[in-house]
Structures are given as structure tokens and as C-alpha cells.
Amino acid sequence: MSDYLFDNVAAETEGRFSVLEERYDPVSTRQLALTGVTSGWRCLEVGGGGGSLGDWLGAQVGPDGEVTVTDLEPRWAATRSRPAHVRLLRHDIVRDPLPGRDYDLVHARLVLLHLPERLSVLRRLVSALRPGGWLVLEEFDCGWMPVLAAPDEEAAKLFERVHATLMGLVERAGGDPLWGRRVFGVMRQAGLTDVTATTYAEAWAGGGTGIALHRHNTDQVAGALAEAGITDEELARFRALLADPAFVMNSYPMVSARGRRPAGTTQATTR
Ligand SMILES: C[S@@+](CC[C@H](N)C(=O)[O-])C[C@H]1O[C@@H](n2cnc3c(N)ncnc32)[C@H](O)[C@@H]1O
């Protein structure tokens, strides 16, 4: 099993998935559409979380295509009904054999950032593509999220301190908070062609849906934050700040990168 920090068993998971779906699905679906995904394509959605993007892909490829949605813990995606050509699989992308090969499109959003084995997983995802197939990776760059407005300077400093501590926990679990800015380069190094990337960010005001992501994440690891030196009083002020419309911060910028497996390359093994 992975040491994934925000495991999907915790109660906070549902809230986290609904923020990701609401704030980032419109971006992801635009990016995925740029690959030309259409009727009959075979797609792999890795670490599909709540399952919304797998369902969107299912609608694009129709019954002549197929979509495999994987997750270490697929219980949330399993609550949605889906057509027969969209398959949901409990699957560890680090350790299990790939669920298939020759995919037209492989997509993962906010998964590799958390995996210590992210580079070998990237190579595995490339090997799962047919020649000419697309890999789309979408990852946060957690290193650029300035506070845009705050009731006072103290509030901005508190946010930065709690968030920096949270990022320390991500790193301790083997994650890379700056992975988003590295994705373009590693996709090129992995031999993909036509690599391109777009970055999306928006303002998140206290009390809004986006900023609630910080509430879900910090609630889930509150014990570890306390061990890392965040006091109960600081956490309470942090939570109040997230509900205060006078506090506005930049969202996590999401880098959406896509590239193609070169045509004519030999098929690697799935393991
Ligand atoms: C931050 S969530 C993102 C979920 C979804 N991709 C989205 O963007 O809405 C990360 C997801 O990756 C899954 N995950 C973590 N490690 C994994 C692994 N080794 N294999 C497959 N899925 C994994 C988690 O269970 C979780 O659903």
C-alpha cells in the first residue's frame, strides 16, 4: 500500500473531491478535449478519485470505446452509476500490473504529485499508450499561491505558516509540492513529443467553495499538523480565516500538460 497522505478512507475525502470537481473539472475537460478524444477511443483514468472525469471521458468515447478508471480506494467513485463501457478498478498504479495497453489517452490529475515513485509511474503510463496516443498529466504547483487580500498582515502570515507546515507533511510522505512545474520537462525526458502545457489559477475568497480545499486537507491531517508545531489556537484562527470573505488567496495553480507517444515506437511491456 502507498503512504498517500490524504487517503480516501477519511471523511474529508468527499468534500475534497467535490471541490476538485467543481473548481477544476471545467479546466480538465477543456484540456482533455484538445487531444481530440472521441467515439471509440480507449482511455485510462488513473487515480480517478470521485470519478467525474472518468464519466466525462465515458460520454466522449461512447459505447464503441472504453474507459478504465482506477484508484487505490475506489469507494467514492463507486457511488456513481455508470455505463458498461466505463469500468472502475481498485488498482495501485505503483505496484499492480497495468490494467491494459495501447490506450489512445491516459490521464491522471493530482496523483503523481503524491507518489514517491512518480518518475517510474510516468514511464509506466507512457508505456501504456499506443504509438501516437496522448498522456495528459495535471498537477498542482504548490509554490505559487500568494495571499491576494487579508484582514491584516498577521492573518496572511498565519496562512503561510500553516500551509508551509502542510507542504512539509506532503514532502515527508514522499510528495513533491512543486511537481507541477516539473511535469513539462519530465514528459519531454520520457520521450513524448508535442509536449505543451497550460496553467490555470483563480482567486479563492474565504467562505467560497475553492478555499474549502484547505479546510478539508488540514482537517484530515490535523493531528500531524499539531505534531509539527501548529497549535490548536492557530488552527482555529486558520479555519476562521478560511471562512472570512476579507481573506482571498490564489488557488493552487494547476499545470495541465499533454504530450504524445512518438508514432512507430515499439510497445513496452505493461509491467
Ligand atoms: C488528490 S486525489 C485526486 C483525485 C482525482 N484524480 C481528481 O483530481 O479529482 C488523488 C487520488 O489518487 C489516488 N491514489 C493515490 N495513490 C494511488 C496509487 N498508488 N494508485 C492509484 N491511485 C492512487 C487517491 O486514492 C486519490 O483518489
The ligand as a MOL file (V3000), in Angstrom:
LIG
                    3D

  0  0  0     0  0            999 V3000
M  V30 BEGIN CTAB
M  V30 COUNTS 27 29 0 0 0
M  V30 BEGIN ATOM
M  V30 1 C -5.8290 14.3390 -4.8280 0
M  V30 2 S -6.7710 12.9400 -5.2720 0 CHG=1
M  V30 3 C -7.2270 13.3670 -6.9320 0
M  V30 4 C -8.4380 12.6100 -7.3990 0
M  V30 5 C -8.8550 12.8850 -8.8410 0
M  V30 6 N -7.7980 12.4940 -9.7700 0
M  V30 7 C -9.1880 14.3400 -9.0270 0
M  V30 8 O -8.3490 15.1020 -9.4940 0
M  V30 9 O -10.3280 14.7270 -8.6660 0 CHG=-1
M  V30 10 C -5.5500 11.6700 -5.5570 0
M  V30 11 C -6.1880 10.3340 -5.9170 0
M  V30 12 O -5.1250 9.4280 -6.2520 0
M  V30 13 C -5.4090 8.1800 -5.6530 0
M  V30 14 N -4.1540 7.4550 -5.4670 0
M  V30 15 C -3.1580 7.7170 -4.5890 0
M  V30 16 N -2.1630 6.8130 -4.7210 0
M  V30 17 C -2.5380 5.9680 -5.7100 0
M  V30 18 C -1.9540 4.8240 -6.3130 0
M  V30 19 N -0.7610 4.3690 -5.8980 0
M  V30 20 N -2.6070 4.1850 -7.3050 0
M  V30 21 C -3.8300 4.6510 -7.7170 0
M  V30 22 N -4.4480 5.7270 -7.1780 0
M  V30 23 C -3.8080 6.3860 -6.1910 0
M  V30 24 C -6.0780 8.5310 -4.3390 0
M  V30 25 O -6.7880 7.4490 -3.7970 0
M  V30 26 C -6.9580 9.7080 -4.7690 0
M  V30 27 O -8.2190 9.2930 -5.2240 0
M  V30 END ATOM
M  V30 BEGIN BOND
M  V30 1 1 1 2
M  V30 2 1 2 3
M  V30 3 1 2 10
M  V30 4 1 3 4
M  V30 5 1 4 5
M  V30 6 1 5 6
M  V30 7 1 5 7
M  V30 8 2 7 8
M  V30 9 1 7 9
M  V30 10 1 10 11
M  V30 11 1 11 12
M  V30 12 1 11 26
M  V30 13 1 12 13
M  V30 14 1 13 14
M  V30 15 1 13 24
M  V30 16 1 14 15
M  V30 17 1 14 23
M  V30 18 2 15 16
M  V30 19 1 16 17
M  V30 20 1 17 18
M  V30 21 2 17 23
M  V30 22 1 18 19
M  V30 23 2 18 20
M  V30 24 1 20 21
M  V30 25 2 21 22
M  V30 26 1 22 23
M  V30 27 1 24 25
M  V30 28 1 24 26
M  V30 29 1 26 27
M  V30 END BOND
M  V30 END CTAB
M  END
